[in-house]
Amino acid sequence: MFGVLAALACWAPRGAAADVDAGRLFDALSRDRSPAEVARALGLSDDSFGITAELPPGVSAGERGLTAIAGRLAVARGSLAQLQRVIAENPDVRFRWSPPLRPQLDQVAGWTRSDTARESTGLTGAGVVVGVIDTGVDTKHPALRHRDGSTRVRWLIDFAAQPRGRHPELEAAFGCTGDNPCAVLSAADIDELLHNTVEGDEPTDLVGHGTHVASIAAGNGEPEGSYFGLAPEADLIVAQVGTGPAGTIFDVNILTSARFVFDRAQALGRPAVVNVSLGSNFGGHDGTSALEVGLAGLLDRPGRAIVVASGNSAGQYPGLTDELPGPLGIHTEVHVAPAGTTRVPIVSPALTTRPTRGAVFAWIASAPGDDLRVGFANGRGRSTPLLGRGRAAAFRARELGDDDDYTVSIVNGVRDNAHGVALPQHGAIVIVAGEWRSGRTFALHLEGNGTARVWVDGSGDLEPGRGLGPLLPASRKAGTVSIPASHPALIAVGATTNRTSWVDHAGATIDQPAHGALDRAPGDTTAYFSAAGPTGTGALKPDLVAPGVNVVAAMSAEADPRTSGNVLSQFRGSGPCGPGGGACLVVSDHHALASGTSMAAPVVTGAIALLLQREPELDNDQIRALLQAGSRPLEGAVFAPEQVGAGALDVVGALLAQDAAQSSTPANAATLPRTARIEVAQTFVYPDENQPLQGLVVLRDQAGRPAGGFAAHRLTARAPGAARVTLEPLTPGLWRLALAMPAGSGGSDVELDVAFDGERIGSRTLPVAVDPQVAGSGFRASGGCAVDPGLLGAGQLGGGSARGLALVLALALPLLRRRRHP
């Protein structure tokens, strides 16, 4: 008989790859389906696909007809038949597929002290490239042009356009002349298009997301002389990565674009920081996806950095159903006992009366040694067979006696592709795509023995941003950091509140003091939706947070909801900006508000441009360390400590950390550590020496500056009863922490002290427990703001109340569909 959704269980790190074997999946789906039906079964709007390829040692991408990315990683794009032929012709290559990604700004200067930094140092980002991989940019927007009207975009690659032949060598090198065309334009090309007599032939941004992101990082404040980006004189290299009428985004286009940005920046002789405000919840959340590995592989030399949004998936919603344990969210953990079946419901909230059209993507990750069989139940008493490891199958709704029209695809831990090549074990996936009655609840069926971590994502009507998307009962806020933000090398950024009121374009004051479950949220509060760590390997993520709620930045003319009628515009979620409409997000003819970790990431990207202007040879790890060493504690409320990382971006603090790192002067009494702030990946410690708690120690001197320049032995950490405690210096003001507790210590608390010259300068008490529920971590507030836990709704950490539900529906998150990677 079916068991109820089990309690959260102890989790061990996995050695799991986070993508789906493309050959096995395509073969299972195409046995009796047309290419269009296969695309529909994968939740895609057309039959154009993208896959990644892991090449054998010594094999080049070119000799296999693939586009190289980094190391042994390559990509291929084309129709289903073309890709199946590529897979068949290369049996020694590992091919992987993943579903769509989607996009994930003023008072920002005050919170980050970027204005103070620019005024005191003169830094503007000049001589640095800011790469924006997104929905393109409105090249006509004044904030992205020089005062003489010429473009600030040095290069652009556009996957929604046909190759123009202006740069044939580049178009060939980046795969634009193959099955998935793209165009390459230089600054001279863009200027020609901007100044010719043809209307509308210049690159633009229908969604508005990329323009907004680019402006946050590097906008010059034009035309009003306000709403400056953090690096207003940086050059831009832009990638428009959407394809097809729905603007679907493939992982392969993101990877190709990142390589393009760094290649063109290198040709210019400039350092570059790339912003990727795109993400998905489908995958192992352990940094092993092809997208994450490929992006990290490009960080192989100094003068390169990649910033990614942590994701908007931490929202939790109690009260949506009385039939299942709350709160609902995108992530849960269940224990599967040897006897019986564990049922994990998947809820698709009924927001309309018409049938739901779209797809649900479920990822099920298990620990080494676990053995899980996976099936699907339609909620009407019928289910698929349970598939064991190494099996894949697809089922039509009618095979389950269902009169709705959908397909269920299941791939469980495939070890071999269709050609017998050994592959690493990975988690299982379940994809439900098609059309069904609104509000239906499906379920995953799990049998065997082990612990399953489950994440869900959606597309079409179930794409988060159009609504809540698919949800799971008994959800966790922790562990929701999205992909590609779970890779340790990529700089992941979470979001905080920026403002709660604004004046719209018509002069009306809009006041939205409520945020999540808080009736009146103070500024500098964690965004309730901002994804939380740790990753699947226990690493601290996000790396830091920055303003991301109600940020004002450039609005693409094509995305202006007052005039364009463009259904893809990310600013349409606010209403028509007229009588009877909702809160208008448009503040002027050229600027509008948006919210999301998509907006927080480019704040950090712009800050990195300032660091690189000062020191072009910094590498990605050094940059992250400087940002974290300079970070500050939040002044507002913290829904969950796992959302914060090292702290909030402080540009002045990062520059002070950079000064300290460059200095050879020994510390004196004034510059020695006086305080230590301890930030941890999660708020409890496992009673297991093999699963240490990871964290950071942020040091400050008596003036509040990053403290360094002393012998390492003078800083110590102590935790009575611990198996081990280690500290490792990263940069002045920042040390890496690891704390391991022995078996049998569960149910106790451990007092962690950090001391300098034997004097305690920081401490933190942590529960030791086998799972988060036992640990009972609670809400905390900082900055003197006392918050009644009762406000959090049904006793859930950061749970969204009905008011929070309304806000998430109003968030200006893009409606664009995109192909994401697992």
C-alpha positions, 0 to 999 in steps of 0.5 A: 500500500502507498505510504504517506510523504515521509519525513526529511531524512539524513542526506549524503553527498552523491557522485551523480551526474545531473543530465539525461542520457540523450540517446536513451531518452530520444530512443524511448520517446521516438519509437512511435512518435513523430519529431513534433510529438517527441518535442511535445513530450519533452515540453518543447514548442518546436522540434529543434533540440540542443545537446551537450557532448563529452568527448573522449580524451584526444578527440577534437570537436571539429572532427566529430562535427560538433562545436567546442566549448571548453576542455572535452565539452562540446555542443550540437544543435539541430532537429531530432533526426539530425541529433539522433544521427550524430549520436549514432555516428559517435558511440564513444561520445557521451551526449546529454539533454536537458529541458528549458531555462528561464530568466531568474534593480535607484536605491541599489547604490545605497545598499551596496555603497557603489556610489561611494566607491565610484566617487572615492576611487573614480572606478567606472568599469572602463576597460572591462567587458561585461558579458550579458547572456540573456534575451538580448538588449534594446540597442537603441536604449540611451543607457546602452549607447555613448553620448554621441549615439554610438553603441556600447555593445562591442559584439553581439551574437544572436540565436534568433537571427540568420547569419549575416555573413559579416563575420563568416569566420566567427559565425563558422567558429561558433556554429552559426552556419549549422543546423541552429543558425545565429548572427554575429555583429560587431559594434560597427555593424550595430551602429550602421543598423542604428543609423540607417533609414530602415526602421526595426532592423537593429537588434532589440529585446522583446522580453526586456529582461536582458536590457534590464540586466545589462543596465543594472550592471553597466547602464550609464544613466541616460537619458535622465541622468539617473538609474546608473549601473555599477560599471557605467563605462564598461563595454558590453558583449551581448548574447541573445540566446532565445530561439524560435517563436517562444524564445526557447533557450538551450544550454548549448546556446548559453555555453556557446555564448559564454565562450563567445564573450570570453573569445571576443574579450580576449581579442580586445585584450580586456578582462571580462565578467559574464552575467547569466541570469537564467536558471532551472530547478531540474537537476541534481543541484550538485554542480555536475550538469553539463551547463555548469561544468561547461561554464566552469571550464571557461574560467581557466585563466585570469581576468575571467569571472562568471556570475549566476542568479541563485534562482527564485525557487525558495517560495513556500505556500501553506494553505493551498490545499488541506489534503497534503502536508504543507507548505508547498514548494519546489523541493522535498526529501523523502525516505523510501523504506524497503517495504511499501511504496512512497508516494510523492504528490505533484500539485499543479495549482488551478489558476484557470478553468481551461486545461493546463498545457505544458510540462512538469519536470521532476528530478529525483536524486539518490545517494550512492548505494541507494536503490530506487525504482521509479513510477508515475501515478495519474491520481485516478488510480492508475500508474505506470510500471516501476522502472529500476536502474538502467531503464527508460520508457514513455507512456501515453495517457491513454495507456493509463486509462486517462482521457487527457492528452499527455505523455509520461517519460521516465529515465531511471539512472541509466548506466549505458546509452544505446551503444553500450558505452558506460556512463556514470550513475545519475538520478531519475527523471520524470517528465509529464508533458501535454494537456490535462484538466486544470488542478490535477495532482499527479504523483511519483511512486518510489520503491526500494531503499534509500533517500530521495531528494526531489525537485520539480520545474515546469514549462508552458502554463506551469512555468514559474513566473506565469504562476506558481508552477508545479509544487511538492508537499512538505517542501524545504526552503533549504536546498533550492539553489538553482542550476547553474548556481550549484557549481562551486566555481560559479559566483551565485547571487541571491536577492534582498529587498531594494525598495517597497514603494516607487512613483510610476510614470504617471506620478502615482505613488505605489506602496507595497510594504508586504513581502512574503509573510511579512506585513511590512518588510524592512529594507535589506530583507532577504527576498522570500523567493531567493533560493537557498543552499546548501548544494547537493554536496553541502557547499555554501550557496549562494555566495552572497546577496544583493538588491533584487526586489523592485529594482529600477533599470532600463526598459526595452522599448519593445517591452513597454507594456503601455504601448507594445502589446507584446505578450513576452514583455516581462513588465506585463505582469504588473497590469496595463499601467492604466485605469483599472490596471495593477501596480504599474512597474513603469517609472519613466519612458525608459525605465521600469522595475523588475524583481528576482535574483536575475536583478541581483546577479548583475549588481554583483557583475557590475561590482566585479567590473570595478575590481577588474578595472583595478586589477585585470589579472584577478581570477574568479576564485580571487574575485569571489573571496574579495566579494565575500571578505567585503560583505556585510550582515543584512540590516533587515529580516532573514527568512532563512540563513541558508539564503544569505551566503557570506552576506550582502554585497558591499562594494567599498568593503570589497575594494578594502579587501582588495587593498588588503590583499595587495598590501605587504604591510604587516598588521598593527593593533588597529588592523588586527581582527576584533570581530568574527562573523560565522556564516554556515551552509546550513543551520545544523551539523550532521552527526557524521564525520564524513559530512562536515558543515561548511562555512566562512568566517568573516573578520573585521578590525576595530574600524570595521575593515577586512582584517588580515596581515597576521600569522595564520596560527593566531586565529583558531576555532574550537568546538567541544565534542567535535571530531575536527574543526578546520580554518583555511585562509582565503584572503584578508578578512575571509577564512574557510571553515569546516566542522565535523561532529562524531557519530552518536552526537545527535540531539546535542548542541555544539558551541563553535568559537573563533578566537584571535590570540586566544580571545574569543571574537565570534561564536555560534551555537548549532544543533547536531541532528540527522535531519533539518526537522530534528534540528528545528532551525528557526527564523531570525532577524538582524539589524534590530528588527524583531519579527513575530514568527507567527507572521510566517504563516503556518509556522513555516520558515519564510512561508508565503501567506496569501499576500506572499502568493499574490506577490509572487504572481506579480513578480516581474519575472519573464514569461519567456520559455527556455530550454534548461539543462538538468 
